[in-house]
């Protein structure tokens, strides 16, 4: 996977997190939907942290699996 692919995935994660953040205003805090919203936000933030580490360390996680 090249750097452009990971940038695209990062953009999708940011857009989903923004959409999720905008929907929090319409969710009751004592509902199961709020719990799922928080869990989804944590999942997106974890994905963004992992992808950010790809950018920072210039690391390709699939490089060992590519044929030479």
N, CA, C and O atoms as a GROMACS GRO file, in nm:
protein
  272
    1UNK      N    1   0.084  -0.117   0.000
    1UNK     CA    2   0.000   0.000   0.000
    1UNK      C    3   0.089   0.124   0.000
    1UNK      O    4   0.190   0.131   0.071
    2UNK      N    5   0.051   0.218  -0.079
    2UNK     CA    6   0.134   0.337  -0.085
    2UNK      C    7   0.081   0.445   0.009
    2UNK      O    8  -0.024   0.429   0.072
    3UNK      N    9   0.153   0.554   0.017
    3UNK     CA   10   0.120   0.662   0.109
    3UNK      C   11  -0.014   0.727   0.075
    3UNK      O   12  -0.086   0.770   0.165
    4UNK      N   13  -0.046   0.734  -0.053
    4UNK     CA   14  -0.174   0.794  -0.093
    4UNK      C   15  -0.293   0.714  -0.042
    4UNK      O   16  -0.396   0.771  -0.006
    5UNK      N   17  -0.279   0.582  -0.038
    5UNK     CA   18  -0.385   0.497   0.016
    5UNK      C   19  -0.411   0.531   0.162
    5UNK      O   20  -0.526   0.546   0.203
    6UNK      N   21  -0.304   0.541   0.241
    6UNK     CA   22  -0.319   0.569   0.384
    6UNK      C   23  -0.372   0.710   0.407
    6UNK      O   24  -0.446   0.733   0.503
    7UNK      N   25  -0.335   0.805   0.321
    7UNK     CA   26  -0.392   0.940   0.332
    7UNK      C   27  -0.542   0.936   0.306
    7UNK      O   28  -0.618   1.005   0.373
    8UNK      N   29  -0.584   0.857   0.210
    8UNK     CA   30  -0.726   0.842   0.182
    8UNK      C   31  -0.802   0.780   0.298
    8UNK      O   32  -0.911   0.825   0.333
    9UNK      N   33  -0.744   0.678   0.358
    9UNK     CA   34  -0.807   0.615   0.474
    9UNK      C   35  -0.814   0.714   0.590
    9UNK      O   36  -0.912   0.716   0.664
   10UNK      N   37  -0.710   0.794   0.608
   10UNK     CA   38  -0.710   0.895   0.715
   10UNK      C   39  -0.820   0.998   0.692
   10UNK      O   40  -0.888   1.038   0.787
   11UNK      N   41  -0.838   1.041   0.568
   11UNK     CA   42  -0.943   1.138   0.537
   11UNK      C   43  -1.080   1.078   0.567
   11UNK      O   44  -1.167   1.146   0.622
   12UNK      N   45  -1.100   0.953   0.532
   12UNK     CA   46  -1.227   0.886   0.561
   12UNK      C   47  -1.249   0.878   0.711
   12UNK      O   48  -1.361   0.901   0.758
   13UNK      N   49  -1.146   0.845   0.787
   13UNK     CA   50  -1.158   0.839   0.934
   13UNK      C   51  -1.194   0.974   0.993
   13UNK      O   52  -1.279   0.983   1.082
   14UNK      N   53  -1.132   1.080   0.943
   14UNK     CA   54  -1.161   1.214   0.994
   14UNK      C   55  -1.305   1.252   0.962
   14UNK      O   56  -1.376   1.306   1.047
   15UNK      N   57  -1.350   1.224   0.840
   15UNK     CA   58  -1.488   1.256   0.803
   15UNK      C   59  -1.589   1.177   0.886
   15UNK      O   60  -1.690   1.232   0.929
   16UNK      N   61  -1.562   1.049   0.909
   16UNK     CA   62  -1.651   0.970   0.992
   16UNK      C   63  -1.653   1.019   1.136
   16UNK      O   64  -1.758   1.020   1.200
   17UNK      N   65  -1.538   1.061   1.186
   17UNK     CA   66  -1.532   1.113   1.323
   17UNK      C   67  -1.608   1.246   1.334
   17UNK      O   68  -1.675   1.270   1.434
   18UNK      N   69  -1.598   1.330   1.232
   18UNK     CA   70  -1.674   1.455   1.232
   18UNK      C   71  -1.824   1.429   1.227
   18UNK      O   72  -1.901   1.493   1.298
   19UNK      N   73  -1.864   1.335   1.144
   19UNK     CA   74  -2.005   1.298   1.134
   19UNK      C   75  -2.054   1.240   1.267
   19UNK      O   76  -2.165   1.272   1.311
   20UNK      N   77  -1.973   1.158   1.329
   20UNK     CA   78  -2.008   1.099   1.458
   20UNK      C   79  -2.016   1.207   1.566
   20UNK      O   80  -2.106   1.204   1.650
   21UNK      N   81  -1.923   1.300   1.563
   21UNK     CA   82  -1.926   1.410   1.660
   21UNK      C   83  -2.048   1.499   1.644
   21UNK      O   84  -2.104   1.546   1.743
   22UNK      N   85  -2.090   1.521   1.521
   22UNK     CA   86  -2.210   1.601   1.498
   22UNK      C   87  -2.336   1.529   1.543
   22UNK      O   88  -2.433   1.593   1.584
   23UNK      N   89  -2.336   1.398   1.537
   23UNK     CA   90  -2.455   1.322   1.576
   23UNK      C   91  -2.468   1.306   1.727
   23UNK      O   92  -2.574   1.268   1.776
   24UNK      N   93  -2.361   1.333   1.802
   24UNK     CA   94  -2.366   1.319   1.949
   24UNK      C   95  -2.469   1.414   2.009
   24UNK      O   96  -2.528   1.382   2.113
   25UNK      N   97  -2.491   1.528   1.948
   25UNK     CA   98  -2.587   1.625   2.000
   25UNK      C   99  -2.730   1.571   2.001
   25UNK      O  100  -2.814   1.620   2.076
   26UNK      N  101  -2.757   1.471   1.918
   26UNK     CA  102  -2.892   1.417   1.907
   26UNK      C  103  -2.911   1.285   1.980
   26UNK      O  104  -3.016   1.223   1.969
   27UNK      N  105  -2.810   1.241   2.053
   27UNK     CA  106  -2.814   1.112   2.123
   27UNK      C  107  -2.826   1.138   2.272
   27UNK      O  108  -2.754   1.221   2.328
   28UNK      N  109  -2.916   1.064   2.337
   28UNK     CA  110  -2.929   1.076   2.483
   28UNK      C  111  -2.809   1.010   2.550
   28UNK      O  112  -2.763   0.904   2.506
   29UNK      N  113  -2.759   1.071   2.656
   29UNK     CA  114  -2.637   1.021   2.719
   29UNK      C  115  -2.657   0.892   2.796
   29UNK      O  116  -2.560   0.821   2.822
   30UNK      N  117  -2.779   0.858   2.832
   30UNK     CA  118  -2.804   0.735   2.908
   30UNK      C  119  -2.849   0.619   2.821
   30UNK      O  120  -2.897   0.519   2.872
   31UNK      N  121  -2.834   0.632   2.690
   31UNK     CA  122  -2.883   0.527   2.601
   31UNK      C  123  -2.770   0.437   2.552
   31UNK      O  124  -2.652   0.470   2.563
   32UNK      N  125  -2.810   0.324   2.498
   32UNK     CA  126  -2.713   0.232   2.441
   32UNK      C  127  -2.649   0.291   2.315
   32UNK      O  128  -2.535   0.259   2.282
   33UNK      N  129  -2.722   0.376   2.247
   33UNK     CA  130  -2.669   0.441   2.127
   33UNK      C  131  -2.549   0.529   2.162
   33UNK      O  132  -2.454   0.538   2.084
   34UNK      N  133  -2.554   0.594   2.276
   34UNK     CA  134  -2.442   0.678   2.319
   34UNK      C  135  -2.318   0.593   2.345
   34UNK      O  136  -2.206   0.634   2.311
   35UNK      N  137  -2.337   0.477   2.405
   35UNK     CA  138  -2.224   0.386   2.431
   35UNK      C  139  -2.161   0.342   2.299
   35UNK      O  140  -2.038   0.341   2.286
   36UNK      N  141  -2.243   0.307   2.203
   36UNK     CA  142  -2.193   0.266   2.072
   36UNK      C  143  -2.123   0.382   2.003
   36UNK      O  144  -2.022   0.362   1.935
   37UNK      N  145  -2.174   0.503   2.019
   37UNK     CA  146  -2.111   0.621   1.962
   37UNK      C  147  -1.971   0.642   2.019
   37UNK      O  148  -1.877   0.670   1.946
   38UNK      N  149  -1.959   0.627   2.151
   38UNK     CA  150  -1.828   0.644   2.215
   38UNK      C  151  -1.732   0.533   2.171
   38UNK      O  152  -1.615   0.560   2.144
   39UNK      N  153  -1.781   0.410   2.163
   39UNK     CA  154  -1.695   0.299   2.119
   39UNK      C  155  -1.649   0.319   1.974
   39UNK      O  156  -1.534   0.290   1.941
   40UNK      N  157  -1.738   0.367   1.889
   40UNK     CA  158  -1.701   0.394   1.750
   40UNK      C  159  -1.598   0.506   1.742
   40UNK      O  160  -1.505   0.500   1.660
   41UNK      N  161  -1.613   0.608   1.826
   41UNK     CA  162  -1.516   0.718   1.828
   41UNK      C  163  -1.379   0.668   1.873
   41UNK      O  164  -1.277   0.708   1.817
   42UNK      N  165  -1.377   0.582   1.974
   42UNK     CA  166  -1.249   0.525   2.020
   42UNK      C  167  -1.184   0.443   1.909
   42UNK      O  168  -1.063   0.450   1.890
   43UNK      N  169  -1.265   0.366   1.838
   43UNK     CA  170  -1.213   0.285   1.728
   43UNK      C  171  -1.154   0.373   1.618
   43UNK      O  172  -1.046   0.344   1.567
   44UNK      N  173  -1.223   0.480   1.584
   44UNK     CA  174  -1.172   0.570   1.481
   44UNK      C  175  -1.045   0.641   1.527
   44UNK      O  176  -0.951   0.658   1.448
   45UNK      N  177  -1.041   0.683   1.652
   45UNK     CA  178  -0.920   0.749   1.703
   45UNK      C  179  -0.801   0.654   1.706
   45UNK      O  180  -0.688   0.694   1.679
   46UNK      N  181  -0.826   0.528   1.738
   46UNK     CA  182  -0.717   0.429   1.737
   46UNK      C  183  -0.666   0.408   1.595
   46UNK      O  184  -0.545   0.400   1.573
   47UNK      N  185  -0.757   0.399   1.499
   47UNK     CA  186  -0.716   0.383   1.359
   47UNK      C  187  -0.636   0.504   1.312
   47UNK      O  188  -0.537   0.490   1.241
   48UNK      N  189  -0.679   0.623   1.352
   48UNK     CA  190  -0.607   0.744   1.314
   48UNK      C  191  -0.469   0.749   1.377
   48UNK      O  192  -0.374   0.797   1.315
   49UNK      N  193  -0.456   0.701   1.499
   49UNK     CA  194  -0.325   0.698   1.565
   49UNK      C  195  -0.231   0.600   1.496
   49UNK      O  196  -0.113   0.629   1.478
   50UNK      N  197  -0.283   0.486   1.456
   50UNK     CA  198  -0.200   0.387   1.387
   50UNK      C  199  -0.156   0.440   1.250
   50UNK      O  200  -0.040   0.427   1.213
   51UNK      N  201  -0.248   0.499   1.176
   51UNK     CA  202  -0.214   0.554   1.045
   51UNK      C  203  -0.116   0.670   1.060
   51UNK      O  204  -0.027   0.688   0.977
   52UNK      N  205  -0.133   0.749   1.164
   52UNK     CA  206  -0.038   0.859   1.189
   52UNK      C  207   0.102   0.806   1.216
   52UNK      O  208   0.200   0.868   1.176
   53UNK      N  209   0.110   0.692   1.283
   53UNK     CA  210   0.243   0.633   1.305
   53UNK      C  211   0.304   0.585   1.174
   53UNK      O  212   0.426   0.589   1.158
   54UNK      N  213   0.221   0.540   1.079
   54UNK     CA  214   0.273   0.505   0.946
   54UNK      C  215   0.339   0.627   0.882
   54UNK      O  216   0.447   0.617   0.825
   55UNK      N  217   0.272   0.742   0.893
   55UNK     CA  218   0.325   0.865   0.834
   55UNK      C  219   0.451   0.911   0.906
   55UNK      O  220   0.550   0.946   0.842
   56UNK      N  221   0.448   0.911   1.037
   56UNK     CA  222   0.559   0.965   1.116
   56UNK      C  223   0.686   0.883   1.099
   56UNK      O  224   0.794   0.938   1.080
   57UNK      N  225   0.672   0.751   1.106
   57UNK     CA  226   0.790   0.665   1.098
   57UNK      C  227   0.821   0.620   0.955
   57UNK      O  228   0.916   0.545   0.933
   58UNK      N  229   0.741   0.665   0.857
   58UNK     CA  230   0.756   0.625   0.717
   58UNK      C  231   0.764   0.473   0.706
   58UNK      O  232   0.856   0.418   0.646
   59UNK      N  233   0.667   0.408   0.766
   59UNK     CA  234   0.666   0.263   0.778
   59UNK      C  235   0.556   0.206   0.689
   59UNK      O  236   0.444   0.256   0.687
   60UNK      N  237   0.588   0.102   0.616
   60UNK     CA  238   0.491   0.029   0.536
   60UNK      C  239   0.471  -0.108   0.600
   60UNK      O  240   0.561  -0.192   0.592
   61UNK      N  241   0.356  -0.133   0.663
   61UNK     CA  242   0.338  -0.258   0.735
   61UNK      C  243   0.331  -0.380   0.645
   61UNK      O  244   0.352  -0.492   0.692
   62UNK      N  245   0.302  -0.361   0.517
   62UNK     CA  246   0.289  -0.474   0.426
   62UNK      C  247   0.413  -0.498   0.342
   62UNK      O  248   0.412  -0.583   0.253
   63UNK      N  249   0.520  -0.425   0.369
   63UNK     CA  250   0.643  -0.440   0.292
   63UNK      C  251   0.703  -0.580   0.300
   63UNK      O  252   0.750  -0.630   0.198
   64UNK      N  253   0.703  -0.648   0.415
   64UNK     CA  254   0.761  -0.782   0.419
   64UNK      C  255   0.685  -0.885   0.334
   64UNK      O  256   0.740  -0.990   0.301
   65UNK      N  257   0.560  -0.856   0.299
   65UNK     CA  258   0.479  -0.952   0.225
   65UNK      C  259   0.485  -0.931   0.074
   65UNK      O  260   0.428  -1.010  -0.002
   66UNK      N  261   0.554  -0.826   0.029
   66UNK     CA  262   0.564  -0.800  -0.114
   66UNK      C  263   0.676  -0.882  -0.176
   66UNK      O  264   0.783  -0.896  -0.117
   67UNK      N  265   0.650  -0.937  -0.295
   67UNK     CA  266   0.759  -1.009  -0.362
   67UNK      C  267   0.865  -0.911  -0.412
   67UNK      O  268   0.834  -0.798  -0.449
   68UNK      N  269   0.987  -0.956  -0.412
   68UNK     CA  270   1.097  -0.869  -0.456
   68UNK      C  271   1.109  -0.862  -0.605
   68UNK      O  272   1.197  -0.794  -0.657
   0.00000   0.00000   0.00000
